């Protein structure tokens, strides 16, 4: 299966501080050479990030954690759930550009 920017998938996401993983939803940024780069999603409404609502396709109102980016082997992605809208993808792009200090054209 191939994955594209904006696909929401279930994947084995690593914890930042221990050598364990948990199956969690994530947004695909890109796939290349058998690896999938993703941003984690949480249902914790107090986390900083981009809102992902039930009306966007999420099972619960959630937050795309733009500060949690991981690269997984594609075999650690369990399944594709849905694809976010173009406007939500644009929000992700803008957020990443701002976090990296890139100027917008």
MIKOL-495428 format. One record per atom (N, C-alpha, C): atom name; x, y, z; residue in one letter. Coordinates in nm, 3 decimals. Layout:
REM residues N
+----+---------+---------+---------+----+
! at !       u !       v !       w ! aa !
+----+---------+---------+---------+----+
! CA !       X !       Y !       Z !  A !
...
+----+---------+---------+---------+----+
END
This chain:
REM residues 105
+----+---------+---------+---------+----+
! at !       u !       v !       w ! aa !
+----+---------+---------+---------+----+
!  N !   0.084 !  -0.117 !   0.000 !  X !
! CA !   0.000 !   0.000 !   0.000 !  X !
!  C !   0.090 !   0.125 !   0.000 !  X !
!  N !   0.048 !   0.226 !  -0.069 !  X !
! CA !   0.121 !   0.352 !  -0.069 !  X !
!  C !   0.045 !   0.456 !   0.013 !  X !
!  N !   0.119 !   0.549 !   0.067 !  X !
! CA !   0.061 !   0.652 !   0.152 !  X !
!  C !   0.099 !   0.789 !   0.098 !  X !
!  N !   0.006 !   0.884 !   0.110 !  X !
! CA !   0.026 !   1.019 !   0.059 !  X !
!  C !   0.003 !   1.120 !   0.169 !  X !
!  N !   0.056 !   1.240 !   0.147 !  X !
! CA !   0.035 !   1.350 !   0.241 !  X !
!  C !  -0.114 !   1.369 !   0.266 !  X !
!  N !  -0.152 !   1.369 !   0.394 !  X !
! CA !  -0.291 !   1.388 !   0.432 !  X !
!  C !  -0.363 !   1.261 !   0.468 !  X !
!  N !  -0.305 !   1.145 !   0.438 !  X !
! CA !  -0.367 !   1.019 !   0.481 !  X !
!  C !  -0.357 !   1.009 !   0.633 !  X !
!  N !  -0.465 !   0.970 !   0.697 !  X !
! CA !  -0.461 !   0.942 !   0.840 !  X !
!  C !  -0.455 !   0.790 !   0.853 !  X !
!  N !  -0.353 !   0.744 !   0.926 !  X !
! CA !  -0.326 !   0.601 !   0.937 !  X !
!  C !  -0.318 !   0.560 !   1.084 !  X !
!  N !  -0.326 !   0.430 !   1.107 !  X !
! CA !  -0.293 !   0.373 !   1.238 !  X !
!  C !  -0.153 !   0.315 !   1.226 !  X !
!  N !  -0.066 !   0.355 !   1.315 !  X !
! CA !   0.071 !   0.305 !   1.308 !  X !
!  C !   0.127 !   0.278 !   1.446 !  X !
!  N !   0.235 !   0.202 !   1.450 !  X !
! CA !   0.305 !   0.173 !   1.575 !  X !
!  C !   0.398 !   0.291 !   1.603 !  X !
!  N !   0.351 !   0.383 !   1.687 !  X !
! CA !   0.421 !   0.507 !   1.714 !  X !
!  C !   0.514 !   0.488 !   1.834 !  X !
!  N !   0.641 !   0.528 !   1.822 !  X !
! CA !   0.733 !   0.513 !   1.935 !  X !
!  C !   0.708 !   0.620 !   2.041 !  X !
!  N !   0.733 !   0.584 !   2.166 !  X !
! CA !   0.733 !   0.681 !   2.274 !  X !
!  C !   0.867 !   0.755 !   2.267 !  X !
!  N !   0.868 !   0.882 !   2.305 !  X !
! CA !   0.991 !   0.961 !   2.297 !  X !
!  C !   1.093 !   0.918 !   2.401 !  X !
!  N !   1.048 !   0.870 !   2.517 !  X !
! CA !   1.140 !   0.846 !   2.628 !  X !
!  C !   1.164 !   0.699 !   2.663 !  X !
!  N !   1.098 !   0.605 !   2.595 !  X !
! CA !   1.121 !   0.463 !   2.622 !  X !
!  C !   1.117 !   0.385 !   2.491 !  X !
!  N !   1.171 !   0.265 !   2.493 !  X !
! CA !   1.177 !   0.182 !   2.372 !  X !
!  C !   1.053 !   0.096 !   2.355 !  X !
!  N !   0.938 !   0.159 !   2.352 !  X !
! CA !   0.812 !   0.089 !   2.329 !  X !
!  C !   0.731 !   0.166 !   2.226 !  X !
!  N !   0.633 !   0.098 !   2.169 !  X !
! CA !   0.544 !   0.163 !   2.074 !  X !
!  C !   0.399 !   0.142 !   2.117 !  X !
!  N !   0.312 !   0.223 !   2.060 !  X !
! CA !   0.169 !   0.209 !   2.085 !  X !
!  C !   0.099 !   0.237 !   1.953 !  X !
!  N !  -0.005 !   0.160 !   1.921 !  X !
! CA !  -0.079 !   0.183 !   1.798 !  X !
!  C !  -0.165 !   0.307 !   1.815 !  X !
!  N !  -0.135 !   0.408 !   1.732 !  X !
! CA !  -0.198 !   0.539 !   1.743 !  X !
!  C !  -0.229 !   0.594 !   1.605 !  X !
!  N !  -0.322 !   0.688 !   1.594 !  X !
! CA !  -0.346 !   0.754 !   1.465 !  X !
!  C !  -0.237 !   0.857 !   1.438 !  X !
!  N !  -0.214 !   0.881 !   1.309 !  X !
! CA !  -0.113 !   0.979 !   1.268 !  X !
!  C !  -0.146 !   1.027 !   1.127 !  X !
!  N !  -0.096 !   1.145 !   1.093 !  X !
! CA !  -0.112 !   1.201 !   0.959 !  X !
!  C !   0.017 !   1.178 !   0.882 !  X !
!  N !   0.005 !   1.127 !   0.762 !  X !
! CA !   0.122 !   1.103 !   0.677 !  X !
!  C !   0.169 !   1.236 !   0.618 !  X !
!  N !   0.300 !   1.262 !   0.629 !  X !
! CA !   0.361 !   1.375 !   0.560 !  X !
!  C !   0.413 !   1.330 !   0.424 !  X !
!  N !   0.485 !   1.218 !   0.421 !  X !
! CA !   0.528 !   1.160 !   0.293 !  X !
!  C !   0.579 !   1.019 !   0.316 !  X !
!  N !   0.589 !   0.946 !   0.205 !  X !
! CA !   0.644 !   0.810 !   0.206 !  X !
!  C !   0.757 !   0.806 !   0.105 !  X !
!  N !   0.867 !   0.744 !   0.144 !  X !
! CA !   0.980 !   0.732 !   0.053 !  X !
!  C !   1.067 !   0.614 !   0.094 !  X !
!  N !   1.104 !   0.532 !  -0.004 !  X !
! CA !   1.195 !   0.420 !   0.016 !  X !
!  C !   1.155 !   0.328 !   0.131 !  X !
!  N !   1.025 !   0.299 !   0.140 !  X !
! CA !   0.977 !   0.205 !   0.242 !  X !
!  C !   0.959 !   0.266 !   0.380 !  X !
!  N !   0.975 !   0.396 !   0.391 !  X !
! CA !   0.955 !   0.465 !   0.519 !  X !
!  C !   0.841 !   0.564 !   0.505 !  X !
!  N !   0.766 !   0.583 !   0.615 !  X !
! CA !   0.654 !   0.676 !   0.617 !  X !
!  C !   0.682 !   0.778 !   0.727 !  X !
!  N !   0.684 !   0.905 !   0.690 !  X !
! CA !   0.705 !   1.013 !   0.787 !  X !
!  C !   0.569 !   1.068 !   0.826 !  X !
!  N !   0.546 !   1.074 !   0.957 !  X !
! CA !   0.412 !   1.105 !   1.010 !  X !
!  C !   0.418 !   1.210 !   1.120 !  X !
!  N !   0.299 !   1.265 !   1.151 !  X !
! CA !   0.277 !   1.350 !   1.268 !  X !
!  C !   0.174 !   1.280 !   1.355 !  X !
!  N !   0.200 !   1.272 !   1.484 !  X !
! CA !   0.108 !   1.206 !   1.575 !  X !
!  C !  -0.022 !   1.284 !   1.594 !  X !
!  N !  -0.125 !   1.212 !   1.633 !  X !
! CA !  -0.256 !   1.270 !   1.664 !  X !
!  C !  -0.292 !   1.226 !   1.806 !  X !
!  N !  -0.348 !   1.319 !   1.882 !  X !
! CA !  -0.393 !   1.288 !   2.018 !  X !
!  C !  -0.538 !   1.334 !   2.035 !  X !
!  N !  -0.609 !   1.268 !   2.124 !  X !
! CA !  -0.745 !   1.313 !   2.158 !  X !
!  C !  -0.743 !   1.407 !   2.279 !  X !
!  N !  -0.624 !   1.438 !   2.330 !  X !
! CA !  -0.611 !   1.531 !   2.442 !  X !
!  C !  -0.631 !   1.674 !   2.391 !  X !
!  N !  -0.742 !   1.738 !   2.425 !  X !
! CA !  -0.772 !   1.871 !   2.371 !  X !
!  C !  -0.679 !   1.981 !   2.423 !  X !
!  N !  -0.599 !   1.951 !   2.525 !  X !
! CA !  -0.510 !   2.052 !   2.582 !  X !
!  C !  -0.374 !   2.056 !   2.514 !  X !
!  N !  -0.349 !   1.963 !   2.423 !  X !
! CA !  -0.221 !   1.960 !   2.350 !  X !
!  C !  -0.218 !   2.070 !   2.245 !  X !
!  N !  -0.099 !   2.120 !   2.218 !  X !
! CA !  -0.080 !   2.222 !   2.115 !  X !
!  C !  -0.075 !   2.154 !   1.979 !  X !
!  N !  -0.139 !   2.215 !   1.880 !  X !
! CA !  -0.136 !   2.161 !   1.745 !  X !
!  C !  -0.254 !   2.209 !   1.663 !  X !
!  N !  -0.290 !   2.131 !   1.564 !  X !
! CA !  -0.398 !   2.165 !   1.471 !  X !
!  C !  -0.521 !   2.080 !   1.502 !  X !
!  N !  -0.634 !   2.147 !   1.520 !  X !
! CA !  -0.758 !   2.076 !   1.553 !  X !
!  C !  -0.798 !   1.982 !   1.440 !  X !
!  N !  -0.838 !   1.861 !   1.477 !  X !
! CA !  -0.891 !   1.762 !   1.384 !  X !
!  C !  -1.023 !   1.716 !   1.444 !  X !
!  N !  -1.132 !   1.755 !   1.383 !  X !
! CA !  -1.265 !   1.732 !   1.439 !  X !
!  C !  -1.331 !   1.605 !   1.382 !  X !
!  N !  -1.437 !   1.562 !   1.446 !  X !
! CA !  -1.516 !   1.452 !   1.393 !  X !
!  C !  -1.565 !   1.485 !   1.253 !  X !
!  N !  -1.599 !   1.610 !   1.230 !  X !
! CA !  -1.646 !   1.651 !   1.097 !  X !
!  C !  -1.536 !   1.641 !   0.991 !  X !
!  N !  -1.409 !   1.633 !   1.034 !  X !
! CA !  -1.297 !   1.612 !   0.942 !  X !
!  C !  -1.277 !   1.464 !   0.909 !  X !
!  N !  -1.344 !   1.376 !   0.987 !  X !
! CA !  -1.331 !   1.233 !   0.966 !  X !
!  C !  -1.275 !   1.158 !   1.086 !  X !
!  N !  -1.231 !   1.231 !   1.188 !  X !
! CA !  -1.173 !   1.167 !   1.307 !  X !
!  C !  -1.281 !   1.098 !   1.390 !  X !
!  N !  -1.242 !   0.991 !   1.460 !  X !
! CA !  -1.336 !   0.920 !   1.547 !  X !
!  C !  -1.373 !   1.007 !   1.668 !  X !
!  N !  -1.278 !   1.088 !   1.714 !  X !
! CA !  -1.297 !   1.179 !   1.826 !  X !
!  C !  -1.239 !   1.314 !   1.788 !  X !
!  N !  -1.288 !   1.422 !   1.848 !  X !
! CA !  -1.221 !   1.550 !   1.830 !  X !
!  C !  -1.078 !   1.533 !   1.880 !  X !
!  N !  -0.982 !   1.574 !   1.800 !  X !
! CA !  -0.842 !   1.545 !   1.827 !  X !
!  C !  -0.754 !   1.664 !   1.791 !  X !
!  N !  -0.623 !   1.645 !   1.809 !  X !
! CA !  -0.523 !   1.746 !   1.776 !  X !
!  C !  -0.410 !   1.679 !   1.700 !  X !
!  N !  -0.372 !   1.736 !   1.586 !  X !
! CA !  -0.253 !   1.691 !   1.512 !  X !
!  C !  -0.134 !   1.758 !   1.579 !  X !
!  N !  -0.044 !   1.679 !   1.634 !  X !
! CA !   0.070 !   1.730 !   1.709 !  X !
!  C !   0.185 !   1.763 !   1.612 !  X !
!  N !   0.192 !   1.890 !   1.573 !  X !
! CA !   0.292 !   1.930 !   1.474 !  X !
!  C !   0.434 !   1.924 !   1.528 !  X !
!  N !   0.450 !   1.905 !   1.658 !  X !
! CA !   0.583 !   1.893 !   1.716 !  X !
!  C !   0.624 !   1.747 !   1.738 !  X !
!  N !   0.542 !   1.653 !   1.694 !  X !
! CA !   0.573 !   1.510 !   1.707 !  X !
!  C !   0.579 !   1.446 !   1.569 !  X !
!  N !   0.699 !   1.446 !   1.512 !  X !
! CA !   0.720 !   1.391 !   1.378 !  X !
!  C !   0.808 !   1.268 !   1.391 !  X !
!  N !   0.766 !   1.160 !   1.326 !  X !
! CA !   0.837 !   1.033 !   1.332 !  X !
!  C !   0.849 !   0.975 !   1.192 !  X !
!  N !   0.949 !   0.891 !   1.173 !  X !
! CA !   0.959 !   0.812 !   1.052 !  X !
!  C !   0.949 !   0.665 !   1.092 !  X !
!  N !   0.854 !   0.596 !   1.029 !  X !
! CA !   0.831 !   0.454 !   1.056 !  X !
!  C !   0.860 !   0.374 !   0.931 !  X !
!  N !   0.900 !   0.251 !   0.950 !  X !
! CA !   0.903 !   0.157 !   0.839 !  X !
!  C !   0.758 !   0.135 !   0.796 !  X !
!  N !   0.734 !   0.127 !   0.666 !  X !
! CA !   0.596 !   0.114 !   0.618 !  X !
!  C !   0.526 !  -0.011 !   0.673 !  X !
!  N !   0.601 !  -0.112 !   0.715 !  X !
! CA !   0.537 !  -0.230 !   0.773 !  X !
!  C !   0.484 !  -0.205 !   0.913 !  X !
!  N !   0.515 !  -0.090 !   0.972 !  X !
! CA !   0.461 !  -0.052 !   1.104 !  X !
!  C !   0.332 !   0.028 !   1.092 !  X !
!  N !   0.290 !   0.056 !   0.969 !  X !
! CA !   0.161 !   0.122 !   0.946 !  X !
!  C !   0.057 !   0.012 !   0.928 !  X !
!  N !  -0.043 !   0.013 !   1.013 !  X !
! CA !  -0.142 !  -0.096 !   1.015 !  X !
!  C !  -0.251 !  -0.079 !   0.910 !  X !
!  N !  -0.304 !   0.044 !   0.896 !  X !
! CA !  -0.408 !   0.067 !   0.796 !  X !
!  C !  -0.431 !   0.215 !   0.776 !  X !
!  N !  -0.490 !   0.247 !   0.662 !  X !
! CA !  -0.530 !   0.384 !   0.629 !  X !
!  C !  -0.673 !   0.404 !   0.677 !  X !
!  N !  -0.699 !   0.514 !   0.747 !  X !
! CA !  -0.832 !   0.541 !   0.801 !  X !
!  C !  -0.913 !   0.636 !   0.713 !  X !
!  N !  -0.856 !   0.751 !   0.678 !  X !
! CA !  -0.924 !   0.849 !   0.593 !  X !
!  C !  -0.819 !   0.950 !   0.547 !  X !
!  N !  -0.861 !   1.046 !   0.467 !  X !
! CA !  -0.772 !   1.152 !   0.419 !  X !
!  C !  -0.829 !   1.286 !   0.463 !  X !
!  N !  -0.743 !   1.373 !   0.514 !  X !
! CA !  -0.787 !   1.505 !   0.557 !  X !
!  C !  -0.806 !   1.596 !   0.435 !  X !
!  N !  -0.876 !   1.705 !   0.456 !  X !
! CA !  -0.908 !   1.800 !   0.349 !  X !
!  C !  -0.785 !   1.879 !   0.305 !  X !
!  N !  -0.798 !   1.940 !   0.188 !  X !
! CA !  -0.690 !   2.026 !   0.137 !  X !
!  C !  -0.664 !   2.143 !   0.232 !  X !
!  N !  -0.770 !   2.199 !   0.289 !  X !
! CA !  -0.751 !   2.312 !   0.381 !  X !
!  C !  -0.675 !   2.269 !   0.506 !  X !
!  N !  -0.701 !   2.149 !   0.556 !  X !
! CA !  -0.629 !   2.097 !   0.673 !  X !
!  C !  -0.483 !   2.069 !   0.637 !  X !
!  N !  -0.459 !   2.017 !   0.516 !  X !
! CA !  -0.322 !   1.995 !   0.470 !  X !
!  C !  -0.247 !   2.128 !   0.461 !  X !
!  N !  -0.316 !   2.233 !   0.414 !  X !
! CA !  -0.253 !   2.365 !   0.408 !  X !
!  C !  -0.218 !   2.417 !   0.547 !  X !
!  N !  -0.304 !   2.391 !   0.646 !  X !
! CA !  -0.274 !   2.430 !   0.784 !  X !
!  C !  -0.146 !   2.363 !   0.833 !  X !
!  N !  -0.131 !   2.235 !   0.800 !  X !
! CA !  -0.010 !   2.161 !   0.839 !  X !
!  C !   0.113 !   2.224 !   0.774 !  X !
!  N !   0.105 !   2.252 !   0.645 !  X !
! CA !   0.219 !   2.313 !   0.574 !  X !
!  C !   0.257 !   2.447 !   0.636 !  X !
!  N !   0.158 !   2.530 !   0.663 !  X !
! CA !   0.185 !   2.661 !   0.721 !  X !
!  C !   0.246 !   2.649 !   0.860 !  X !
!  N !   0.195 !   2.557 !   0.938 !  X !
! CA !   0.247 !   2.536 !   1.073 !  X !
!  C !   0.393 !   2.491 !   1.068 !  X !
!  N !   0.424 !   2.397 !   0.981 !  X !
! CA !   0.563 !   2.350 !   0.970 !  X !
!  C !   0.656 !   2.462 !   0.924 !  X !
!  N !   0.612 !   2.540 !   0.828 !  X !
! CA !   0.694 !   2.651 !   0.779 !  X !
!  C !   0.721 !   2.752 !   0.891 !  X !
!  N !   0.619 !   2.782 !   0.970 !  X !
! CA !   0.635 !   2.876 !   1.082 !  X !
!  C !   0.730 !   2.819 !   1.187 !  X !
!  N !   0.717 !   2.691 !   1.218 !  X !
! CA !   0.803 !   2.629 !   1.319 !  X !
!  C !   0.949 !   2.627 !   1.274 !  X !
!  N !   0.973 !   2.615 !   1.144 !  X !
! CA !   1.110 !   2.611 !   1.094 !  X !
!  C !   1.164 !   2.749 !   1.062 !  X !
!  N !   1.081 !   2.851 !   1.076 !  X !
! CA !   1.125 !   2.987 !   1.050 !  X !
!  C !   1.138 !   3.019 !   0.902 !  X !
!  N !   1.065 !   2.945 !   0.817 !  X !
! CA !   1.069 !   2.969 !   0.673 !  X !
!  C !   0.981 !   3.088 !   0.639 !  X !
!  N !   1.027 !   3.169 !   0.545 !  X !
! CA !   0.943 !   3.280 !   0.500 !  X !
!  C !   0.840 !   3.225 !   0.402 !  X !
!  N !   0.725 !   3.288 !   0.399 !  X !
! CA !   0.618 !   3.246 !   0.311 !  X !
!  C !   0.618 !   3.334 !   0.187 !  X !
!  N !   0.601 !   3.272 !   0.072 !  X !
! CA !   0.603 !   3.347 !  -0.053 !  X !
!  C !   0.466 !   3.391 !  -0.092 !  X !
+----+---------+---------+---------+----+
END
